[in-house]
Amino acid sequence: MSGPLAGLRVLELADEKGQFCGKLLGDLGADVVKIEPPGGERCRQVGPFLNDIPHPDRSLSFWYYNTSKRSVTLNLETADGRALFQRLAATADVVLETFPPGFLASLGLDQAELRAANPGLIVCSLTPFGQTGPWRDYLSSDLLHMAAGGEMASCGYDEADVPNAPPIAPGGGNAWHTGCHYACMAIMAALVYRTMSGTGQFIDASVHEACALTTESAIANYVYRGEVLRRQTGRHHAISPTNRTQFRAKDGVYVTALISGGLNVRNVRNLAELMDHYGMAGDLLDPKYQDPAVVAASGKHVIDELLAAFIASLPAEEVYHVGQARGFTWGAVRVPEALLDDGHLHDRGFWQQVEHPELGRTYVYPGPAAIYNGSPWEISRRAPLVGEHNEAVLCGELGLSRGTLSVLTESGIV
């Protein structure tokens, strides 16, 4: 591996709450060893499955979230399983776990015990509500965190479009992604601290707190100005109604057409010149629009009538490109699968071909968030099969014999 985290050993004991954090570390070059119970971690049962055949090794969700990892199966509720894990932790740099608070401690695998044997170890516990507090043992889900964390209150329809409409959750997995990003940042910061101090530490990461950190200006506006931001259809929350931003193009595809900086004399003139090229400027070339007061009073006419009609006259891909050429923040609303044909992403080499040797073919995966000039990001391997690396790790690294491994497997320890 040649990524920026090459040489780093991470032990991951994570379900859907933390597996993306492990992927982020693994794709950056860390040797992420996913510790699973015999038979595989429960996320392997999440569909859809390859060719609609349910199987622990065919979950497409698991494939994506577990690239660049190795798999070792251990039953941590057995003494032998715990002993093997302790041996692995003694030589690891990071342990990432998402068990309920107190679970590992009940098994004798408390972070303090692990770090006593390996002072440089960084243990990150990513849990729904953290290790302390009145909510620490509450059950949770991605949907619950979007609600309790504040994001859902800003998502949905405004009163003008759907009176008394309920809040709407963003796409699935956002809470887990948010928690994993913050856990990854915390781990990276702890690694930097270790280079300075020589010691590891325990990180208590909370998905709920990560979500509360990402409500954008909603909390700040309320705390400092006493203002409540209201959700608005297809656009940013705000104190009061703002201009519409979503319009259906000629081909039925929606276009998000923002007028950055709001309607002002300069933007109206720019818009008029663009639309006049198509003979659709309406009255926007009238000198009256040089008066800021007229512009301020004409928002509905300019946006809901003239701009909406202009966008409706052209296909989405064309109208957003001509808008961008004039300096407007416009873009087509694409379905995810349309991104596979995105010329920009192809030009930057975003899409990655990942080999699945057991299936005799490669599959397309999303690529990096950044291009590393000196330490390339890469998906080093597809998601591991259940226990695929038991022999390599337990025999090759810990020194167990193949006979011992067979006995442990038959006993349900591995």
C-alpha positions as CSV (number, residue, x, y, z in Angstrom):
1,M,0.0,0.0,0.0
2,S,1.2,3.5,-0.8
3,G,-1.4,5.8,0.6
4,P,-0.8,8.5,3.2
5,L,-1.7,6.0,6.0
6,A,0.4,3.1,4.8
7,G,2.0,1.2,7.7
8,L,-0.9,2.0,10.1
9,R,-2.7,-0.9,11.6
10,V,-6.4,-0.4,12.4
11,L,-8.6,-3.0,14.1
12,E,-12.3,-2.4,13.2
13,L,-15.1,-3.8,15.3
14,A,-17.8,-1.7,13.6
15,D,-21.3,-2.1,12.2
16,E,-23.2,0.4,10.1
17,K,-22.4,3.2,12.5
18,G,-18.7,3.0,12.0
19,Q,-17.8,0.9,8.9
20,F,-17.5,4.0,6.7
21,C,-14.8,5.4,9.0
22,G,-12.8,2.2,8.5
23,K,-13.2,2.5,4.8
24,L,-11.9,6.1,4.8
25,L,-8.8,4.9,6.7
26,G,-8.4,1.8,4.6
27,D,-8.7,3.6,1.2
28,L,-6.0,6.0,2.5
29,G,-3.6,3.0,2.9
30,A,-4.1,1.8,6.5
31,D,-4.2,-1.9,7.0
32,V,-7.7,-2.2,8.4
33,V,-8.5,-5.6,9.9
34,K,-12.2,-6.0,10.3
35,I,-12.9,-8.2,13.3
36,E,-16.2,-10.0,12.7
37,P,-18.1,-12.7,14.7
38,P,-18.0,-16.2,13.1
39,G,-20.4,-16.1,10.2
40,G,-19.8,-12.5,9.5
41,E,-20.9,-9.0,10.7
42,R,-24.6,-8.3,10.5
43,C,-24.2,-5.6,7.8
44,R,-23.5,-8.5,5.4
45,Q,-27.2,-9.2,5.5
46,V,-28.2,-5.8,4.2
47,G,-29.4,-5.8,0.6
48,P,-29.5,-5.3,-2.3
49,F,-27.5,-8.4,-3.2
50,L,-25.6,-9.3,-6.3
51,N,-28.0,-10.8,-8.7
52,D,-30.6,-10.7,-5.9
53,I,-29.1,-13.7,-4.3
54,P,-28.9,-13.1,-0.5
55,H,-25.5,-14.1,0.8
56,P,-23.0,-12.6,3.3
57,D,-20.5,-12.2,0.6
58,R,-22.9,-10.6,-2.0
59,S,-24.2,-7.5,-0.1
60,L,-23.6,-4.5,-2.4
61,S,-23.9,-2.2,0.6
62,F,-21.2,-4.2,2.5
63,W,-19.1,-4.2,-0.6
64,Y,-19.0,-0.4,-0.8
65,Y,-18.4,0.3,2.9
66,N,-15.7,-2.3,3.4
67,T,-13.2,-1.8,0.6
68,S,-9.5,-2.0,1.4
69,K,-10.1,-4.1,4.5
70,R,-9.2,-7.6,5.6
71,S,-11.5,-9.9,7.5
72,V,-10.8,-12.0,10.6
73,T,-13.5,-13.8,12.5
74,L,-13.3,-13.9,16.3
75,N,-15.9,-14.8,18.9
76,L,-15.0,-12.2,21.5
77,E,-17.4,-13.8,24.0
78,T,-15.0,-16.7,24.4
79,A,-11.7,-16.5,26.4
80,D,-9.7,-17.7,23.4
81,G,-11.3,-15.2,21.1
82,R,-10.5,-12.4,23.5
83,A,-7.0,-13.5,24.0
84,L,-6.4,-13.5,20.2
85,F,-7.9,-10.0,20.0
86,Q,-5.6,-8.8,22.8
87,R,-2.6,-10.1,20.9
88,L,-3.7,-8.2,17.8
89,A,-4.4,-5.0,19.8
90,A,-1.0,-5.1,21.3
91,T,0.6,-4.4,17.9
92,A,-2.2,-2.1,16.5
93,D,-2.2,1.6,16.1
94,V,-6.0,2.2,16.3
95,V,-9.0,0.3,17.5
96,L,-12.3,1.5,16.1
97,E,-15.4,0.1,17.8
98,T,-19.2,0.7,17.8
99,F,-20.4,-1.6,20.6
100,P,-22.9,-0.3,23.2
101,P,-21.1,1.6,26.0
102,G,-19.7,-0.8,28.5
103,F,-19.9,-3.9,26.3
104,L,-16.1,-4.4,25.7
105,A,-15.4,-3.6,29.3
106,S,-17.7,-6.4,30.4
107,L,-15.6,-8.7,28.3
108,G,-12.4,-7.5,29.9
109,L,-11.4,-5.5,26.8
110,D,-11.8,-2.1,28.3
111,Q,-9.9,0.6,26.5
112,A,-7.7,1.2,29.5
113,E,-6.7,-2.5,29.6
114,L,-5.9,-2.4,25.9
115,R,-3.9,0.8,26.2
116,A,-2.0,-0.5,29.3
117,A,-0.6,-3.2,27.1
118,N,0.0,-0.8,24.2
119,P,0.5,2.8,25.4
120,G,0.6,4.1,21.9
121,L,-2.9,2.6,21.0
122,I,-5.7,5.0,20.0
123,V,-9.1,3.6,20.8
124,C,-12.1,5.3,19.2
125,S,-15.6,4.3,20.4
126,L,-18.2,5.7,18.0
127,T,-21.6,5.2,19.6
128,P,-25.0,6.8,19.1
129,F,-24.9,9.1,22.2
130,G,-21.5,8.7,23.6
131,Q,-20.2,6.9,26.7
132,T,-21.9,9.1,29.3
133,G,-25.0,11.1,29.8
134,P,-28.7,10.2,30.2
135,W,-29.1,9.1,26.6
136,R,-26.1,6.8,26.4
137,D,-28.1,3.6,26.4
138,Y,-30.9,4.8,24.1
139,L,-31.6,2.8,21.0
140,S,-31.1,4.7,17.8
141,S,-31.2,4.7,14.0
142,D,-29.9,6.9,11.2
143,L,-33.5,8.3,10.9
144,L,-33.6,9.1,14.6
145,H,-30.3,11.0,14.5
146,M,-31.5,13.1,11.6
147,A,-34.5,14.0,13.7
148,A,-32.8,14.5,17.1
149,G,-29.7,16.1,15.6
150,G,-31.7,18.9,14.1
151,E,-31.2,18.3,10.4
152,M,-34.6,17.0,9.6
153,A,-36.3,20.2,10.8
154,S,-34.6,22.0,7.9
155,C,-35.6,19.5,5.3
156,G,-39.0,19.3,3.6
157,Y,-41.5,21.7,2.0
158,D,-42.3,25.2,2.9
159,E,-45.8,26.4,3.9
160,A,-46.5,28.0,0.5
161,D,-46.1,24.6,-1.3
162,V,-47.4,22.2,1.2
163,P,-49.2,23.6,4.2
164,N,-48.5,21.9,7.5
165,A,-46.1,19.5,5.8
166,P,-44.0,17.3,8.0
167,P,-40.2,17.4,8.2
168,I,-38.5,15.0,5.7
169,A,-35.3,13.1,6.4
170,P,-32.3,13.5,4.0
171,G,-31.1,10.4,2.2
172,G,-30.4,7.2,4.2
173,G,-27.1,6.9,6.0
174,N,-26.4,10.6,6.5
175,A,-26.1,10.3,10.3
176,W,-23.7,7.4,10.0
177,H,-21.7,9.2,7.4
178,T,-21.5,12.3,9.6
179,G,-20.5,10.4,12.7
180,C,-17.8,8.5,10.7
181,H,-16.4,11.6,9.2
182,Y,-16.0,13.2,12.7
183,A,-14.6,9.9,14.1
184,C,-12.1,9.8,11.3
185,M,-11.0,13.4,11.9
186,A,-10.7,12.6,15.6
187,I,-8.5,9.6,14.9
188,M,-6.3,11.6,12.6
189,A,-5.9,14.3,15.2
190,A,-5.0,11.7,17.8
191,L,-2.4,10.2,15.5
192,V,-0.8,13.6,15.1
193,Y,-0.8,14.1,18.9
194,R,0.9,10.7,19.2
195,T,3.7,11.7,17.0
196,M,4.3,14.6,19.4
197,S,3.7,12.9,22.7
198,G,4.4,9.3,22.0
199,T,1.1,8.2,23.7
200,G,-2.2,7.1,22.4
201,Q,-5.6,8.0,23.9
202,F,-9.3,7.2,24.1
203,I,-11.8,8.9,21.8
204,D,-15.4,9.1,22.9
205,A,-17.2,9.9,19.6
206,S,-21.0,10.5,19.5
207,V,-23.1,10.4,16.3
208,H,-25.7,12.6,18.0
209,E,-23.1,15.3,18.7
210,A,-21.7,15.0,15.2
211,C,-25.2,15.7,13.8
212,A,-25.7,18.6,16.2
213,L,-22.5,20.1,14.8
214,T,-23.8,20.1,11.3
215,T,-27.1,22.0,11.4
216,E,-25.2,24.9,9.7
217,S,-26.5,28.2,10.8
218,A,-29.7,27.1,12.5
219,I,-28.3,26.9,16.1
220,A,-26.1,29.9,15.7
221,N,-29.0,32.0,14.4
222,Y,-31.2,31.0,17.3
223,V,-28.6,31.4,20.0
224,Y,-27.2,34.8,18.9
225,R,-30.2,36.4,17.2
226,G,-33.2,34.5,18.5
227,E,-34.3,33.6,15.0
228,V,-35.8,30.3,14.0
229,L,-34.8,29.1,10.5
230,R,-37.7,27.6,8.5
231,R,-37.4,24.8,5.9
232,Q,-38.1,25.7,2.3
233,T,-38.8,23.6,-0.7
234,G,-35.7,22.5,-2.4
235,R,-33.5,25.2,-1.0
236,H,-31.7,26.4,2.1
237,H,-33.6,27.0,5.3
238,A,-34.0,30.7,6.1
239,I,-35.8,33.1,8.5
240,S,-38.2,34.3,5.9
241,P,-39.2,33.0,2.4
242,T,-36.6,33.3,-0.3
243,N,-36.9,33.0,-4.0
244,R,-37.7,29.7,-5.6
245,T,-34.7,27.8,-6.9
246,Q,-36.0,24.6,-8.5
247,F,-37.6,24.6,-12.0
248,R,-38.6,21.9,-14.4
249,A,-36.7,22.0,-17.8
250,K,-38.1,21.1,-21.2
251,D,-37.1,17.4,-20.8
252,G,-38.8,17.1,-17.4
253,V,-35.5,17.2,-15.5
254,Y,-35.3,19.7,-12.6
255,V,-32.7,22.4,-12.6
256,T,-31.5,24.2,-9.5
257,A,-31.1,27.8,-10.5
258,L,-29.6,29.9,-7.8
259,I,-29.1,33.7,-8.2
260,S,-26.0,34.0,-6.0
261,G,-26.1,37.3,-4.1
262,G,-29.8,37.6,-4.7
263,L,-31.7,39.7,-7.2
264,N,-29.9,43.0,-7.8
265,V,-29.4,45.3,-10.7
266,R,-26.3,43.6,-12.0
267,N,-27.8,40.1,-11.8
268,V,-31.0,41.1,-13.5
269,R,-29.1,42.7,-16.3
270,N,-26.9,39.6,-16.7
271,L,-30.0,37.4,-16.7
272,A,-31.7,39.7,-19.2
273,E,-28.8,39.4,-21.6
274,L,-28.7,35.6,-21.3
275,M,-32.4,35.2,-21.9
276,D,-32.5,37.8,-24.7
277,H,-30.2,35.6,-26.7
278,Y,-33.1,33.2,-26.8
279,G,-35.7,35.9,-27.3
280,M,-37.1,35.3,-23.8
281,A,-36.0,38.3,-21.8
282,G,-39.5,39.7,-21.5
283,D,-39.3,43.2,-20.0
284,L,-36.0,42.7,-18.3
285,L,-34.2,45.0,-20.7
286,D,-36.4,47.9,-19.6
287,P,-34.4,50.7,-18.0
288,K,-36.7,50.5,-14.9
289,Y,-34.6,47.5,-13.7
290,Q,-31.7,49.8,-13.1
291,D,-33.6,50.9,-10.0
292,P,-32.8,48.7,-7.0
293,A,-36.3,49.3,-5.6
294,V,-37.9,48.0,-8.7
295,V,-35.7,44.9,-8.7
296,A,-36.5,44.3,-5.1
297,A,-40.3,44.5,-5.8
298,S,-40.1,42.3,-8.9
299,G,-38.7,39.0,-7.5
300,K,-41.8,36.9,-8.2
301,H,-42.1,38.2,-11.7
302,V,-38.5,37.7,-12.6
303,I,-38.0,34.3,-10.9
304,D,-41.4,32.6,-11.0
305,E,-42.5,33.9,-14.4
306,L,-39.6,34.8,-16.7
307,L,-36.8,32.6,-15.4
308,A,-39.2,29.6,-15.0
309,A,-40.4,30.0,-18.6
310,F,-36.8,30.3,-19.9
311,I,-35.7,27.1,-18.1
312,A,-38.8,25.3,-19.3
313,S,-37.9,26.1,-22.9
314,L,-34.6,24.2,-22.9
315,P,-33.3,20.8,-21.9
316,A,-31.7,20.7,-18.4
317,E,-28.2,20.0,-19.5
318,E,-28.2,22.9,-22.0
319,V,-29.8,25.4,-19.7
320,Y,-27.5,24.8,-16.8
321,H,-24.4,25.1,-19.0
322,V,-25.5,28.4,-20.5
323,G,-26.3,29.7,-17.0
324,Q,-22.9,28.6,-15.8
325,A,-21.3,30.4,-18.8
326,R,-22.9,33.6,-17.6
327,G,-21.7,33.1,-14.0
328,F,-24.9,31.7,-12.5
329,T,-24.8,28.9,-9.9
330,W,-27.1,26.5,-11.9
331,G,-27.0,22.8,-12.1
332,A,-29.2,19.9,-13.3
333,V,-30.8,17.7,-10.6
334,R,-29.4,14.3,-11.5
335,V,-30.4,10.8,-10.4
336,P,-27.3,9.1,-8.9
337,E,-26.9,6.6,-11.8
338,A,-26.6,9.6,-14.2
339,L,-23.3,10.4,-12.5
340,L,-21.7,7.4,-14.2
341,D,-21.8,9.3,-17.5
342,D,-20.5,12.6,-16.0
343,G,-17.7,13.8,-18.2
344,H,-16.2,15.8,-15.4
345,L,-15.9,12.8,-13.1
346,H,-14.5,10.7,-15.9
347,D,-11.9,13.4,-16.8
348,R,-10.7,13.3,-13.2
349,G,-10.6,9.6,-13.0
350,F,-13.2,9.4,-10.3
351,W,-14.7,6.1,-11.1
352,Q,-12.6,3.1,-10.1
353,Q,-12.6,-0.5,-11.4
354,V,-12.3,-2.9,-8.5
355,E,-11.4,-6.5,-9.1
356,H,-13.5,-9.3,-7.6
357,P,-11.3,-12.3,-8.4
358,E,-13.7,-14.8,-6.9
359,L,-16.3,-13.6,-9.5
360,G,-13.8,-13.3,-12.4
361,R,-14.7,-9.6,-13.1
362,T,-14.4,-6.0,-12.0
363,Y,-17.0,-3.6,-10.8
364,V,-17.3,0.2,-10.8
365,Y,-16.9,2.0,-7.5
366,P,-17.0,5.6,-6.5
367,G,-13.5,7.1,-6.1
368,P,-11.6,9.5,-3.9
369,A,-12.6,12.7,-2.3
370,A,-9.2,14.1,-3.1
371,I,-6.3,13.4,-5.4
372,Y,-3.1,12.8,-3.5
373,N,0.0,13.8,-5.5
374,G,2.6,12.0,-3.4
375,S,0.7,9.2,-1.6
376,P,-2.0,8.0,-3.9
377,W,-5.4,7.1,-2.7
378,E,-6.6,3.7,-3.9
379,I,-9.1,0.9,-3.2
380,S,-6.5,-1.7,-2.5
381,R,-8.9,-4.6,-2.5
382,R,-12.6,-5.4,-2.7
383,A,-14.5,-6.0,0.5
384,P,-13.3,-9.2,2.2
385,L,-15.2,-12.4,2.2
386,V,-16.2,-13.7,5.7
387,G,-13.0,-14.7,7.5
388,E,-11.0,-14.4,4.3
389,H,-7.8,-13.4,6.1
390,N,-8.0,-15.7,9.1
391,E,-5.0,-17.8,8.1
392,A,-3.0,-14.8,6.9
393,V,-3.4,-12.9,10.1
394,L,-3.8,-15.6,12.8
395,C,-1.3,-18.0,11.4
396,G,1.0,-15.7,9.3
397,E,1.1,-12.9,11.9
398,L,0.2,-14.4,15.3
399,G,2.0,-17.7,14.6
400,L,-0.9,-20.1,15.1
401,S,-0.6,-23.4,13.3
402,R,-3.1,-24.4,10.7
403,G,-4.2,-27.3,12.9
404,T,-4.9,-24.9,15.8
405,L,-6.8,-22.6,13.5
406,S,-9.0,-25.6,12.4
407,V,-9.7,-26.5,16.0
408,L,-10.6,-22.9,16.8
409,T,-12.9,-22.8,13.8
410,E,-14.7,-26.0,14.7
411,S,-15.1,-24.7,18.2
412,G,-16.8,-21.5,17.1
413,I,-14.0,-19.3,18.3
414,V,-12.9,-18.2,14.8
